[in-house]
Amino acid sequence: MPQNLGQALATDLYQLTMAAGYFHRGRAEHRATCEMFVRRLPKARRFLVALGIEDAVEHALRMRFSEDDLAFLAELPALRDAMTPDFIGYLRDFRFRGDVWAVDEGAVVFEREPLVRVEASIIEAQILETFLLSAINHATTIGSKAARVLLAAEGRGVVEFGTRRTHPESALDAARAAYAVGFAGTSNVEAGRRFGIPVTGTAAHMWTMAHATEREAFEGYFSVFPNSSILLIDTYDTPRGALRAAELVRDKLKGVRIDSGDLGAMSREVRATLDANGAPQAKIVASGDLNEHSIAALVAEGAPIDTFGVGTELVCSVDAPALSGVYKLVELDDGSGPRPIAKFSEGKGTLPGPQQVHRVRAASGQPLRDVIALADEAAPTAPEGGSTAPLLSVAIRSGTRVRDRAAMGDVRARVASELESLPASLRALAVDPGAPRYAIEVSAPLASLVDEVRTRVVEAG
């Protein structure tokens, strides 16, 4: 979990200035409904794996202002005038007492679909926004990239190696996201402790270079780790490194790692060397700026690589480093009844009213289309033998958790099932801009409401 989970100051300043404004303008108890969704998929994506949902839910339950927080806010120039004794008292007693609806951790989702719906007092809904977006945008970005890497590996092992390429807290979140999607483990020891992820790793090149010879380095490492030795063999000359490792350790050698060069050609030569010199059981681990495309190429050429280590390309999601996840007001009740709200900015329009997403599946279980509908609408009709199911379920009711936090094993199983069910066009790594996208429909009642709200706000001026 993030270190700032539950810390109310893990937010943007304007959330607090608006909160103060609502309070002093007598609007603190207005009931707001807000939804988080992704405006559009990155160009290199055809689906997303929703992650960070559980952290957002837990943050809502834990949000508190400490006395130190209040003292800091009272001295902040932008807030100083608003930090009256009454408002300080309000923040001191602040708790999230609203409702949260959310998709499951690990659900496959698409653009425009609400992933989270918050129904609460307008201040509660406002202050939650920044953390919710931060947690879900980052984890979903990394998890969606990890899913593509996993699909490319076609059943071969993949481990996360990217800690040194991002911020320490981001590295933990990335390790968790990768493991949730199906990676076999991580090199990050703290992630192993915090999330129960298998931790894996070898010695680095520095170990080899710190010894007089490569042979001495291998002998020394094996003497300390006789039951888990995976030797890094490309410091000087990879084929000779493979031969030395096999000759020294033979049937006790767990594996070797290659981190440079032509991984396809080199892995074939190394495999032959290991097999011919008493180490046929040794696995080959390959790393070095790998991504889904280079892994897919290695798999296609039959490279005898057992496990891929992926770092920079994953934790930075190099081809799609940002997600357009946003959080918008869709309904407001100021005491005179709920009023649906929408935004009509060009390219940034939103849908009004509390919403639900229904997934329609064929008899085979393959998703056919998603329908975004008003929350109180009936589900669309399923095809013969198929099914339809809502994606959002209530996680918090009146400030109390009513949906258990998803266990990591359940999340991994859900992601595996969801990815397996996707049509080949969505699983493909190459994205054809002209290919049909997954069908996302807006229900007739919701479309009608859009027109009603547009007419109302345009006439209001």
URMO-V305343 format. One record per residue. N is the residue number from 1. RES is the residue in one letter. PSI is psi in degrees with one decimal (NA if undefined). NEAR is the number of other C-alpha atoms within 8 Angstrom. Layout:
{{N;RES;PSI;NEAR} {N;RES;PSI;NEAR}}
This chain:
{{1;M;146.3;6} {2;P;148.5;7} {3;Q;-29.3;5} {4;N;16.1;6} {5;L;122.9;11} {6;G;-12.2;11} {7;Q;115.6;11} {8;A;-20.8;9} {9;L;0.1;7} {10;A;63.3;8} {11;T;172.2;11} {12;D;150.3;8} {13;L;-40.4;6} {14;Y;-19.4;6} {15;Q;-38.3;12} {16;L;-35.4;9} {17;T;-39.0;10} {18;M;-40.2;10} {19;A;-44.6;13} {20;A;-39.0;11} {21;G;-45.0;9} {22;Y;-43.6;12} {23;F;-50.7;10} {24;H;-17.9;9} {25;R;9.3;7} {26;G;25.1;7} {27;R;12.7;10} {28;A;-30.3;11} {29;E;4.9;9} {30;H;140.3;11} {31;R;121.4;11} {32;A;145.2;15} {33;T;121.8;15} {34;C;149.4;14} {35;E;142.5;14} {36;M;131.0;13} {37;F;168.4;13} {38;V;121.3;14} {39;R;-48.5;10} {40;R;149.3;7} {41;L;147.1;14} {42;P;155.0;7} {43;K;-30.3;6} {44;A;16.3;9} {45;R;146.9;8} {46;R;-6.2;11} {47;F;165.8;10} {48;L;152.5;13} {49;V;113.5;14} {50;A;117.0;18} {51;L;166.2;13} {52;G;-2.9;13} {53;I;-46.8;15} {54;E;-36.7;10} {55;D;-39.0;11} {56;A;-42.3;12} {57;V;-45.5;11} {58;E;-36.6;10} {59;H;-42.7;12} {60;A;-41.2;10} {61;L;-28.9;12} {62;R;-9.7;11} {63;M;124.1;13} {64;R;151.4;10} {65;F;117.1;13} {66;S;169.1;7} {67;E;-35.9;7} {68;D;-39.4;7} {69;D;-46.6;9} {70;L;-38.9;12} {71;A;-40.5;8} {72;F;-46.6;8} {73;L;-35.5;10} {74;A;-24.6;9} {75;E;-2.7;8} {76;L;121.3;8} {77;P;-40.6;6} {78;A;-19.4;6} {79;L;-9.9;11} {80;R;-44.3;10} {81;D;-29.4;7} {82;A;-12.8;9} {83;M;65.0;12} {84;T;163.9;7} {85;P;-38.2;6} {86;D;-42.8;7} {87;F;-37.0;12} {88;I;-41.0;10} {89;G;-39.2;8} {90;Y;-46.6;8} {91;L;-34.6;9} {92;R;-36.7;11} {93;D;7.7;6} {94;F;131.0;9} {95;R;151.9;10} {96;F;117.3;11} {97;R;13.8;10} {98;G;-162.6;13} {99;D;146.4;13} {100;V;126.8;13} {101;W;141.7;12} {102;A;154.2;13} {103;V;164.3;12} {104;D;146.2;10} {105;E;124.3;11} {106;G;3.5;13} {107;A;143.2;12} {108;V;129.4;11} {109;V;172.0;10} {110;F;178.6;10} {111;E;151.9;9} {112;R;-7.1;8} {113;E;129.4;10} {114;P;127.8;12} {115;L;-30.4;12} {116;V;138.6;13} {117;R;125.6;14} {118;V;126.3;13} {119;E;109.6;12} {120;A;178.0;14} {121;S;151.9;12} {122;I;-31.2;14} {123;I;-42.8;12} {124;E;-45.5;12} {125;A;-36.1;14} {126;Q;-49.0;10} {127;I;-26.7;12} {128;L;-21.9;10} {129;E;-52.7;11} {130;T;-48.4;11} {131;F;-42.4;11} {132;L;-48.1;10} {133;L;-42.6;12} {134;S;-48.3;8} {135;A;-46.3;12} {136;I;-41.9;13} {137;N;-46.1;13} {138;H;-51.8;12} {139;A;-37.1;14} {140;T;-38.1;14} {141;T;-50.1;14} {142;I;-42.9;15} {143;G;-37.6;17} {144;S;-37.4;12} {145;K;-43.5;10} {146;A;-37.0;13} {147;A;-41.0;12} {148;R;-40.5;11} {149;V;-43.1;11} {150;L;-41.5;13} {151;L;-39.3;10} {152;A;-33.6;12} {153;A;-18.1;13} {154;E;49.4;7} {155;G;-11.0;6} {156;R;156.2;8} {157;G;146.6;10} {158;V;134.6;13} {159;V;152.7;14} {160;E;126.2;14} {161;F;20.4;11} {162;G;10.4;13} {163;T;-42.3;13} {164;R;-6.8;7} {165;R;6.5;10} {166;T;179.0;10} {167;H;146.9;8} {168;P;-43.2;8} {169;E;-37.4;8} {170;S;-35.4;8} {171;A;-39.9;15} {172;L;-43.8;12} {173;D;-38.8;12} {174;A;-41.3;12} {175;A;-42.6;12} {176;R;-43.5;11} {177;A;-43.8;14} {178;A;-42.6;14} {179;Y;-38.3;13} {180;A;-34.6;13} {181;V;-20.4;15} {182;G;3.3;11} {183;F;154.2;14} {184;A;-22.0;9} {185;G;-170.7;12} {186;T;158.5;17} {187;S;-9.7;12} {188;N;111.9;12} {189;V;-40.8;8} {190;E;-35.9;7} {191;A;-37.1;13} {192;G;-43.2;12} {193;R;-45.9;8} {194;R;-36.0;7} {195;F;-0.9;7} {196;G;27.3;7} {197;I;136.4;11} {198;P;133.9;8} {199;V;134.1;10} {200;T;155.4;8} {201;G;163.0;5} {202;T;-171.7;8} {203;A;152.8;8} {204;A;176.6;7} {205;H;-29.2;8} {206;M;-35.2;7} {207;W;-47.5;9} {208;T;-43.9;12} {209;M;-18.9;10} {210;A;-4.8;7} {211;H;158.5;9} {212;A;-34.9;7} {213;T;161.4;8} {214;E;-38.8;10} {215;R;-46.0;8} {216;E;-39.4;9} {217;A;-44.5;13} {218;F;-43.7;12} {219;E;-43.3;9} {220;G;-41.8;8} {221;Y;-43.0;10} {222;F;-32.5;10} {223;S;-29.8;7} {224;V;-35.7;6} {225;F;66.8;8} {226;P;-19.4;9} {227;N;1.0;6} {228;S;28.1;7} {229;S;114.4;13} {230;I;114.9;10} {231;L;135.3;11} {232;L;115.7;13} {233;I;6.9;13} {234;D;19.9;11} {235;T;-41.4;9} {236;Y;-58.2;6} {237;D;110.4;8} {238;T;-49.2;12} {239;P;-42.0;10} {240;R;-35.2;7} {241;G;-39.9;12} {242;A;-42.8;13} {243;L;-44.7;11} {244;R;-44.2;9} {245;A;-43.8;15} {246;A;-43.0;14} {247;E;-36.4;9} {248;L;-40.4;8} {249;V;-30.5;10} {250;R;-121.3;11} {251;D;-3.5;9} {252;K;-6.4;9} {253;L;121.2;14} {254;K;-36.0;11} {255;G;175.4;12} {256;V;155.6;14} {257;R;137.2;13} {258;I;129.9;14} {259;D;13.0;9} {260;S;168.3;8} {261;G;-168.3;5} {262;D;97.9;6} {263;L;-31.7;11} {264;G;-56.4;11} {265;A;-42.2;8} {266;M;-39.6;11} {267;S;-35.1;13} {268;R;-42.4;10} {269;E;-42.4;9} {270;V;-41.1;11} {271;R;-44.0;11} {272;A;-39.8;8} {273;T;-46.1;12} {274;L;-45.1;14} {275;D;-34.7;10} {276;A;-8.8;8} {277;N;36.8;11} {278;G;13.6;10} {279;A;50.8;14} {280;P;-19.4;10} {281;Q;-15.4;9} {282;A;132.6;11} {283;K;157.3;10} {284;I;124.3;14} {285;V;131.8;13} {286;A;140.6;12} {287;S;175.1;12} {288;G;81.1;8} {289;D;39.4;8} {290;L;149.1;13} {291;N;-174.9;10} {292;E;-33.3;13} {293;H;-44.1;9} {294;S;-34.3;8} {295;I;-43.8;13} {296;A;-38.9;10} {297;A;-41.5;8} {298;L;-40.4;11} {299;V;-43.1;11} {300;A;-34.3;7} {301;E;-0.1;7} {302;G;23.7;7} {303;A;130.1;12} {304;P;57.5;9} {305;I;128.6;10} {306;D;-35.3;9} {307;T;138.7;12} {308;F;134.8;14} {309;G;122.8;13} {310;V;127.6;16} {311;G;-91.9;13} {312;T;-51.2;12} {313;E;-29.2;12} {314;L;-58.2;14} {315;V;-18.8;13} {316;C;-3.9;10} {317;S;63.0;12} {318;V;-38.8;8} {319;D;-17.4;6} {320;A;74.2;10} {321;P;-9.2;8} {322;A;150.5;7} {323;L;138.0;11} {324;S;47.2;9} {325;G;132.3;10} {326;V;166.3;9} {327;Y;116.5;10} {328;K;147.9;8} {329;L;127.7;11} {330;V;-14.5;16} {331;E;145.6;14} {332;L;134.5;13} {333;D;109.5;11} {334;D;14.4;10} {335;G;-14.0;6} {336;S;11.0;5} {337;G;155.6;6} {338;P;137.0;9} {339;R;113.9;8} {340;P;142.8;10} {341;I;141.5;12} {342;A;160.1;14} {343;K;137.0;8} {344;F;20.5;8} {345;S;142.8;6} {346;E;123.5;5} {347;G;-4.2;4} {348;K;28.5;8} {349;G;156.3;9} {350;T;166.9;9} {351;L;141.7;10} {352;P;156.9;13} {353;G;154.2;12} {354;P;135.4;12} {355;Q;159.7;10} {356;Q;153.0;12} {357;V;128.0;13} {358;H;128.1;14} {359;R;125.3;13} {360;V;125.2;16} {361;R;150.4;15} {362;A;172.5;13} {363;A;-28.4;10} {364;S;-12.4;6} {365;G;-7.3;9} {366;Q;133.4;10} {367;P;135.3;12} {368;L;-42.2;10} {369;R;159.5;11} {370;D;142.9;12} {371;V;118.5;13} {372;I;121.0;14} {373;A;167.6;13} {374;L;147.8;12} {375;A;-28.7;7} {376;D;9.1;4} {377;E;154.3;6} {378;A;152.9;4} {379;A;149.1;8} {380;P;159.9;8} {381;T;135.1;5} {382;A;150.7;10} {383;P;164.0;10} {384;E;125.0;6} {385;G;-10.0;7} {386;G;-162.7;12} {387;S;164.3;11} {388;T;142.4;12} {389;A;142.7;8} {390;P;145.4;10} {391;L;-30.6;11} {392;L;135.5;12} {393;S;160.1;9} {394;V;128.0;11} {395;A;-35.8;13} {396;I;132.3;14} {397;R;119.5;12} {398;S;42.7;7} {399;G;6.8;11} {400;T;132.6;8} {401;R;129.9;9} {402;V;-7.1;8} {403;R;122.3;7} {404;D;146.4;6} {405;R;132.4;5} {406;A;130.0;8} {407;A;145.9;6} {408;M;-39.1;7} {409;G;-38.5;6} {410;D;-38.1;8} {411;V;-46.0;13} {412;R;-40.8;13} {413;A;-39.6;8} {414;R;-45.8;10} {415;V;-44.5;15} {416;A;-43.5;10} {417;S;-42.1;8} {418;E;-44.1;10} {419;L;-39.8;9} {420;E;-33.5;6} {421;S;-14.2;9} {422;L;143.8;10} {423;P;156.4;8} {424;A;-33.0;6} {425;S;-29.0;5} {426;L;-26.3;9} {427;R;-18.8;11} {428;A;141.8;7} {429;L;-38.5;8} {430;A;126.1;5} {431;V;114.0;10} {432;D;112.6;5} {433;P;-25.8;4} {434;G;-7.5;4} {435;A;148.9;6} {436;P;139.2;4} {437;R;165.1;5} {438;Y;138.7;8} {439;A;121.9;7} {440;I;117.1;8} {441;E;151.9;8} {442;V;127.5;9} {443;S;157.9;10} {444;A;-45.5;6} {445;P;-37.7;8} {446;L;-41.4;13} {447;A;-39.6;9} {448;S;-39.2;8} {449;L;-38.1;9} {450;V;-46.7;11} {451;D;-40.8;8} {452;E;-45.3;8} {453;V;-41.1;12} {454;R;-44.9;10} {455;T;-42.8;8} {456;R;-46.4;8} {457;V;-31.9;8} {458;V;-42.6;7} {459;E;-30.8;6} {460;A;-27.3;5} {461;G;NA;4}}
